[in-house]
Amino acid sequence: MKISVLIPTTGDIATVREHAAMADRLGYDSVNCSHIAARDSFTTLAGLAHLAPSVTLATAVAPIYHRSPASMAQTAATIDDLSGGRFRLGLGTGHRATMGGWHGQDIGNPVAEMREYVALVRALLAGDKLLAGDKPLSGGEPPAGQRWNSSFAFNGFKARADIPVYLAGLSPAMLRLAGEIADGVVLWACPASYVGDVVMREVAAGRARAGQGLAGFDICAAIPSAVIDDPAVAYQGIRAELHRYFGLPFYRAMFAQAGYEADIAAYDAAAGAAAQRAAISGAFIEDLCAIGKPADVAAGVARYRAAGATNPMITNITGTDLRPTLAAAVSA
């Protein structure tokens, strides 16, 4: 059974390297880096390739609005080549606040724009001839030029055409799109109950739209995890992390669909950041996380597998040590 880990791109680089090498030794399927306001995820993964020589190296995830399709294809192909064909491209839309504030880019229709972006990146990796304007890309993909287009072509280098592409999914529409066009889905801050009740249904609908079943499709669900003697420390850390997500529209919609409307209401009614963090219920954290003794972490991973996750992804919780968690989770 597969299990993956997200390595934070924050903090001391020696620790980043240690965590990646440890995951490789323990037999993890992939080492993932998210694309946040820290180290660049792609550059970090390229730097870890020789320290983690067996695992898949993956972005979990990179927003499509910060790189053109040509730049994304070129970057993915380069890391894939440097790592001996071990790269996986995880893509997401990001959020309107960050895409606008950080990159000066507007998110229009995220599902339609993601569909077009992925089709173009794959065509570029495959070396397909692209047509501009309202003419379709080769292979029957949607028309180029609605948001993205490119005349880029690799010169003197051949990319691997079938670099896996995973999509970040929160909403039912994006989950269906992932099932239809991607090789897997990356789930972030999705409680296990949401995986079982919503993700599996919507991904299956997308797969059916493409004439396929769930076999071979990877469901990579992030699990904030910590082996720790005092769970209160981890609860404090995860509440600090979740605080910003409870203010983001895409996540708020998902939390509501997961049945945590009361948490959102309590968060909105709270006065000040400390009260907002405290408003995130223990029930929500227990549904989302795997915290406690090694057996508790293993049980949390097993809970996600039972919900449908084929590739649980361990993520570190602020204020905790990832190393004992890596060792415990791989035994689940």
Secondary structure, DSSP 4 states (H G I P E B T S, - for coil): ---EEEPPSSS-HHHHHHHHHHHHHHT-SEEEE--SSSS-HHHHHHHHTTTS-SSEEEES-EEGGGS-HHHHHHHHHHHHHHTTS-EEEEEE---HHHHHHHH------HHHHHHHHHHHHHHHHHTPPP--TTSBPTTSPPBTTSS-------SS----TT--EEEE--SHHHHHHHHHH-SEEEESS--HHHIIIIIHHHHHHHHHHTT--STT-EEEEEEEEEE-S-HHHHHHHHHHHHHHHTTSHHHHHHHHHTT-HHHHHHHHH--SHHHHHHHS-HHHHHHH-EEESHHHHHHHHHHHHHHT-SS-EEEE-TTS-HHHHHHHHTT-
